[in-house]
Amino acid sequence: MRYGVCTGDPAGVATAAKLGFDYVEAGFAKFAEAGEDLAVFRKALAEYQIPCESANCFIPGSLKITGPDVDPKALAAYIGKGMYNAAATGLKTVVFGSGGARQIPAGFPYDQAIRQIITFLRDIVEPVAAKYDITVVVEPLCDCNVIRSVREGAAIAAAADAGHVRLLGDLFHMAKMGDTHEDILAVGAMLRHAHIAEPTKRVFPAPGDGFDYKPFLQALEAVGCPRCSVEAGTKDFNTDAAAAIAVLKG
């Protein structure tokens, strides 16, 4: 399994490469907006010889996936531009968390929202993901009102019946929902990406922080998950990233 860290700035890229991370994970907006920031980011990847293999924060909250205000054409345009630039940068995976975009509005029928999400994944995401051979992974979120557990996420991904739609397991959200490594083993090969953080404070994992990461990491290995990214808060990226890689590769 390859280990990455979430960062989108050149200094973070340099640190990740120096510490021995296998890749970095950036925000999808970097690719969808495709401003000067993207050129600077690509230059840093080349300079420090580390790939960007994944992106998170797929859809902004301003583009709705559920509810009465869904605009399929706007979603398709945003995704198309972003996937084109993501593929040109070498990405393999895009994370569909996007809680603000998929949050079901108050009073809106739950079953209808589920159908909207499945339609979004099958009819809007899959054709573009297939074109660029990028896997989009559904991320269960404890702080969203839909797709909250690993098994629910697996069911949604399966219902989309799309070759490039799979599942992510995030240790922080799993812990909040009561999911364990047993849930990862239960969904098996559907799980194709992961996020890790110290699950009580959502900070970078560190030696001696009192949490046993082995069951989670061993379960990822057992189901053949190809990548796991550190996604957590930090006040000192360099120091915390060094501690995290020591945990992951130790």
N, C-alpha and C positions, 0 to 999 in steps of 0.2 A: 504494500500500500504506500502511496505517495503522500507526503505531508506538506501542506501549504499554510499560508497565513494571509489574512485579509488586509490588504493595503493597496492604495491606488496612487501613492505619491512616489517620486523618484527616491527619496531618502529611505522610505520603507522598502522599496525594491532592493536597494543597495544592502540594507541590513539583512533582509531575507536571504539574499544570495550569500552574503558573508557567513551567516550562521548555518547554512546548509539545508535550508528549506528546499523542497523540490520544485515549488511553483508558488505563485501568488494568486490571490483571488481579489478582483476589483469589483466595483459597482457597475451594473449593466448600463446605467445612464452615461457612463464615459463613452460607450460604444454607440449608443443611440443618439447622443447629442453630437458626437464626433467633432468637437472643437479643437482648439490648439492643445488643450490638455491631453488629448489622445496621442498626438504626435510626440509630445514630451514623454508620455508614459511609454510609448513604444521604443523611443530612443533609450530610455533607462533599461528596459528589458534586454535590448541588444547589448548595451554597454556592460551590464552586469551578468549577462548570459544566464538568465533565469526566465522561464516561460510564465505567461499568464494562462492558466488552464481552466479557470472557472470565473464566473461572475455571479454576484448576488443582487438582490433588490431589483428584480426583473421589470416589474410594471409600476410606474409611479401612482400614488394615490389619486391623482387627478384623472386617470383613465380607469373607469370602472369596469369590473368583470361581472359583477352581480348587480341586481337592482334594475330600475326603470331607465337608467341613463347610459346603458352600454352602447358604445359606438364601435362596431366591428371594424369599420374602415380605418378609424384612427388607431385602434389596437394593431391592426395588420401593418399599417405604415410604420409605426414605432418599432415593432418587432422586426420587420423586414430590414430597416436601416441598421438597427442594432446588431442583428445576426450577421449581416454582411460584414460589418467592421469587426465583430467578434471573431468570425471565422478567419478574416485576414490577419488577425493578431494571434491566432493559434488556439483559441479556446475550444475546450471539449465539452464543457458542462455549464449550464445556466440554471440558477436556483430560482424557482418560483415560490417565494414566500409572499411578498407583496400584500401584506395584511390590509393596508389601506384600500387597495384596489379590489380585493375579494371580500372584504367585510360585508356581510349581508345587512342592508339597511333595515331599520326598525319597521316592523309590520310587513316586510316583504316575505312571500312564501318561501320557506326553507327548501322544499323540494324543487321549486322553480329555480332557485339560486344554484342548487347542486347541478341541475341540468345545464345552466348557463356556464358553470365552470367546466363541465365535461365537454360542452360544445366548444368553448374557448380552447381547451387543450387539443381536442381532436381536429377542429376545422380551421383554427387560426394558427396555433403554435406548430402542430405537427408538420404541415407542408413546408414551412420555412426551416424548421429544425432538421427535417430530412434532407432538404436541399443542401444544407451546409454540414450535415452529419454532426450536429451538436445535440447532446442529450439535455432535455429540460427536466429537472427533478422537482417534484412537488414537496414543499417543506411544511410539515405540520407546525403550527404556531399556537402556543398556549394562550397568547393574548389576542387571538382572533376568534370570531364566533362560528368559524367553519374550518374544517380540516385541522383538528387539534391534536390527534394522536397518530402514532406511526401506522397503526392498522387502518385507521380511517384514510390516511394519505395513500396507503397501498391500494385500498379499495377504489379511490378516485382515479388513481393512475391506471388501474386495471380496467375500469369502466371506460376510460378514454380510448382504450384499445388502439394505442398509437405506438409505433415502434421506437420513437425517440422521446417518449414520456415515461419517466421512472420516478423514484422516490429518494428523499433525503432523510437522514436521521440527525437531529441536532440535540446534543446531550443536555443543554440547558432546558429546551422546551420539553424534552422527554422527561426530565426529572420533575418539572413542574406538573406534568400530566400524570405522573406515576408510571410512565413507560420504563421498561428496563431492557437490558441486553437480550432478554428472552423474546421481546417483541421484534427485535432486529432479526433474530434467528428465525422467527415465525414468518416474516415477510421474505426472507431469503434473498435471491438474486434481484428482486425488484428494487432493492436499495443500492443506488449507484453513486452516492456522494454523502459526505457527513460534515458536520460542524462540531467543534469541541470547545468547551470553556469550563472553568470551575463552576459547577451548576448552582451554587447558592448565591454567589456574588457576581457571576458572569464576568469574571476576570480571566486573565491568561492562566492556564495550568502552570503549576510550579512544584518542584520537588518539596516535599514536606508540607504541602497545603492541606493535608488530611483527607484528601479524596482519592479513592482507588479507581483509576481510569482503566485498569486492565480488562475488566469484563466488557466494557464498551468497545475498546479497541480490538479485543480478541473476537468479539462477535462480528465486527466489521470485516476482519480478516477472514472469518469463517464463511461469510456470505459472498466474499470476493469483491467487496467495495474497493474501487480503485484509488479513491482520494479522500482525505480528511483535512479540513481547513480549520485553523484556529480562528474563531470569530468571537471576540470578547472585548470588553472595555480595558483601557490601559492609560496610565498617566506617564509611563516611560516605556515607549515601544521597544527600544533597543534592549533594555534590561529584561523586560517581560517576555519578549520573543526568544531571547536566549534561554530563559528558564523553561519556556514551553517546549522548545525543541529538545531540551534535555529530557523532559518527561516523555515526549512522543517517541524519540529514538532510543531511549534508555530501557 
